[in-house]
Amino acid sequence: MNEVKLFFQDRAFGVCYKLGERLHFPIDSIRLFFIYSSFITLGSPIIIYVSLAMMMKIRKYFRKMNNPVLFD
């Protein structure tokens, strides 16, 4: 079970982590909110989660373009 948890944590977008970091709120509570609200509202918070994840990836891409690394 621990291997499954590590698999998903390594490949997750980090949306809940970033929200918790900025709002000074426990990350587990934010994850539970997304899970429970997805069941109650039939998946509409998943759209919010995916859009936040896409915004984070785009920001990371543009930061990488502005600060290229010469020696990879």
Biotite code that builds the C-alpha atoms (Angstrom):
import biotite.structure as struc

atoms = struc.array([
    struc.Atom([0.000, 0.000, 0.000], chain_id="A", res_id=1, res_name="MET", atom_name="CA", element="C"),
    struc.Atom([2.871, 2.354, 0.739], chain_id="A", res_id=2, res_name="ASN", atom_name="CA", element="C"),
    struc.Atom([4.248, 1.811, -2.778], chain_id="A", res_id=3, res_name="GLU", atom_name="CA", element="C"),
    struc.Atom([0.916, 2.860, -4.295], chain_id="A", res_id=4, res_name="VAL", atom_name="CA", element="C"),
    struc.Atom([0.861, 5.992, -2.160], chain_id="A", res_id=5, res_name="LYS", atom_name="CA", element="C"),
    struc.Atom([4.413, 6.913, -3.212], chain_id="A", res_id=6, res_name="LEU", atom_name="CA", element="C"),
    struc.Atom([3.555, 6.242, -6.867], chain_id="A", res_id=7, res_name="PHE", atom_name="CA", element="C"),
    struc.Atom([0.696, 8.753, -6.825], chain_id="A", res_id=8, res_name="PHE", atom_name="CA", element="C"),
    struc.Atom([2.579, 11.323, -4.761], chain_id="A", res_id=9, res_name="GLN", atom_name="CA", element="C"),
    struc.Atom([5.497, 11.309, -7.204], chain_id="A", res_id=10, res_name="ASP", atom_name="CA", element="C"),
    struc.Atom([3.230, 11.826, -10.197], chain_id="A", res_id=11, res_name="ARG", atom_name="CA", element="C"),
    struc.Atom([0.727, 14.239, -8.662], chain_id="A", res_id=12, res_name="ALA", atom_name="CA", element="C"),
    struc.Atom([0.591, 17.825, -9.795], chain_id="A", res_id=13, res_name="PHE", atom_name="CA", element="C"),
    struc.Atom([1.011, 19.327, -6.332], chain_id="A", res_id=14, res_name="GLY", atom_name="CA", element="C"),
    struc.Atom([-2.097, 21.495, -6.460], chain_id="A", res_id=15, res_name="VAL", atom_name="CA", element="C"),
    struc.Atom([-3.193, 20.640, -2.916], chain_id="A", res_id=16, res_name="CYS", atom_name="CA", element="C"),
    struc.Atom([0.339, 21.168, -1.637], chain_id="A", res_id=17, res_name="TYR", atom_name="CA", element="C"),
    struc.Atom([0.597, 24.625, -3.205], chain_id="A", res_id=18, res_name="LYS", atom_name="CA", element="C"),
    struc.Atom([-2.847, 25.651, -1.944], chain_id="A", res_id=19, res_name="LEU", atom_name="CA", element="C"),
    struc.Atom([-2.009, 24.465, 1.557], chain_id="A", res_id=20, res_name="GLY", atom_name="CA", element="C"),
    struc.Atom([1.324, 26.235, 1.469], chain_id="A", res_id=21, res_name="GLU", atom_name="CA", element="C"),
    struc.Atom([-0.154, 29.562, 0.383], chain_id="A", res_id=22, res_name="ARG", atom_name="CA", element="C"),
    struc.Atom([-3.225, 29.445, 2.620], chain_id="A", res_id=23, res_name="LEU", atom_name="CA", element="C"),
    struc.Atom([-1.383, 27.974, 5.636], chain_id="A", res_id=24, res_name="HIS", atom_name="CA", element="C"),
    struc.Atom([-3.898, 25.138, 5.762], chain_id="A", res_id=25, res_name="PHE", atom_name="CA", element="C"),
    struc.Atom([-3.284, 21.382, 6.246], chain_id="A", res_id=26, res_name="PRO", atom_name="CA", element="C"),
    struc.Atom([-2.754, 19.617, 2.943], chain_id="A", res_id=27, res_name="ILE", atom_name="CA", element="C"),
    struc.Atom([-4.699, 16.529, 3.963], chain_id="A", res_id=28, res_name="ASP", atom_name="CA", element="C"),
    struc.Atom([-7.773, 18.655, 4.663], chain_id="A", res_id=29, res_name="SER", atom_name="CA", element="C"),
    struc.Atom([-7.601, 20.195, 1.210], chain_id="A", res_id=30, res_name="ILE", atom_name="CA", element="C"),
    struc.Atom([-7.274, 16.767, -0.411], chain_id="A", res_id=31, res_name="ARG", atom_name="CA", element="C"),
    struc.Atom([-10.250, 15.469, 1.548], chain_id="A", res_id=32, res_name="LEU", atom_name="CA", element="C"),
    struc.Atom([-12.256, 18.536, 0.511], chain_id="A", res_id=33, res_name="PHE", atom_name="CA", element="C"),
    struc.Atom([-11.555, 17.829, -3.174], chain_id="A", res_id=34, res_name="PHE", atom_name="CA", element="C"),
    struc.Atom([-12.468, 14.150, -2.764], chain_id="A", res_id=35, res_name="ILE", atom_name="CA", element="C"),
    struc.Atom([-15.699, 14.685, -0.813], chain_id="A", res_id=36, res_name="TYR", atom_name="CA", element="C"),
    struc.Atom([-16.870, 17.616, -2.898], chain_id="A", res_id=37, res_name="SER", atom_name="CA", element="C"),
    struc.Atom([-16.219, 15.601, -6.074], chain_id="A", res_id=38, res_name="SER", atom_name="CA", element="C"),
    struc.Atom([-18.539, 12.855, -4.853], chain_id="A", res_id=39, res_name="PHE", atom_name="CA", element="C"),
    struc.Atom([-21.219, 15.292, -3.713], chain_id="A", res_id=40, res_name="ILE", atom_name="CA", element="C"),
    struc.Atom([-21.220, 17.506, -6.813], chain_id="A", res_id=41, res_name="THR", atom_name="CA", element="C"),
    struc.Atom([-20.566, 14.707, -9.313], chain_id="A", res_id=42, res_name="LEU", atom_name="CA", element="C"),
    struc.Atom([-17.044, 15.778, -10.270], chain_id="A", res_id=43, res_name="GLY", atom_name="CA", element="C"),
    struc.Atom([-17.142, 19.537, -10.756], chain_id="A", res_id=44, res_name="SER", atom_name="CA", element="C"),
    struc.Atom([-14.141, 20.187, -8.403], chain_id="A", res_id=45, res_name="PRO", atom_name="CA", element="C"),
    struc.Atom([-12.094, 17.927, -10.653], chain_id="A", res_id=46, res_name="ILE", atom_name="CA", element="C"),
    struc.Atom([-12.394, 20.599, -13.345], chain_id="A", res_id=47, res_name="ILE", atom_name="CA", element="C"),
    struc.Atom([-11.043, 23.193, -10.912], chain_id="A", res_id=48, res_name="ILE", atom_name="CA", element="C"),
    struc.Atom([-8.222, 20.850, -9.874], chain_id="A", res_id=49, res_name="TYR", atom_name="CA", element="C"),
    struc.Atom([-7.197, 20.123, -13.462], chain_id="A", res_id=50, res_name="VAL", atom_name="CA", element="C"),
    struc.Atom([-7.304, 23.810, -14.444], chain_id="A", res_id=51, res_name="SER", atom_name="CA", element="C"),
    struc.Atom([-5.114, 24.712, -11.442], chain_id="A", res_id=52, res_name="LEU", atom_name="CA", element="C"),
    struc.Atom([-2.716, 21.914, -12.379], chain_id="A", res_id=53, res_name="ALA", atom_name="CA", element="C"),
    struc.Atom([-2.519, 23.186, -15.952], chain_id="A", res_id=54, res_name="MET", atom_name="CA", element="C"),
    struc.Atom([-1.832, 26.727, -14.746], chain_id="A", res_id=55, res_name="MET", atom_name="CA", element="C"),
    struc.Atom([0.980, 25.444, -12.539], chain_id="A", res_id=56, res_name="MET", atom_name="CA", element="C"),
    struc.Atom([2.543, 23.508, -15.426], chain_id="A", res_id=57, res_name="LYS", atom_name="CA", element="C"),
    struc.Atom([2.316, 26.514, -17.755], chain_id="A", res_id=58, res_name="ILE", atom_name="CA", element="C"),
    struc.Atom([3.911, 28.795, -15.155], chain_id="A", res_id=59, res_name="ARG", atom_name="CA", element="C"),
    struc.Atom([6.715, 26.262, -14.653], chain_id="A", res_id=60, res_name="LYS", atom_name="CA", element="C"),
    struc.Atom([7.239, 26.071, -18.417], chain_id="A", res_id=61, res_name="TYR", atom_name="CA", element="C"),
    struc.Atom([7.508, 29.849, -18.781], chain_id="A", res_id=62, res_name="PHE", atom_name="CA", element="C"),
    struc.Atom([9.863, 30.118, -15.823], chain_id="A", res_id=63, res_name="ARG", atom_name="CA", element="C"),
    struc.Atom([12.085, 27.487, -17.406], chain_id="A", res_id=64, res_name="LYS", atom_name="CA", element="C"),
    struc.Atom([12.094, 29.421, -20.686], chain_id="A", res_id=65, res_name="MET", atom_name="CA", element="C"),
    struc.Atom([13.098, 32.661, -18.935], chain_id="A", res_id=66, res_name="ASN", atom_name="CA", element="C"),
    struc.Atom([15.885, 31.007, -16.938], chain_id="A", res_id=67, res_name="ASN", atom_name="CA", element="C"),
    struc.Atom([17.539, 28.435, -19.204], chain_id="A", res_id=68, res_name="PRO", atom_name="CA", element="C"),
    struc.Atom([20.047, 26.080, -17.654], chain_id="A", res_id=69, res_name="VAL", atom_name="CA", element="C"),
    struc.Atom([23.246, 25.752, -19.651], chain_id="A", res_id=70, res_name="LEU", atom_name="CA", element="C"),
    struc.Atom([24.499, 22.513, -18.135], chain_id="A", res_id=71, res_name="PHE", atom_name="CA", element="C"),
    struc.Atom([21.820, 19.828, -17.816], chain_id="A", res_id=72, res_name="ASP", atom_name="CA", element="C"),
])
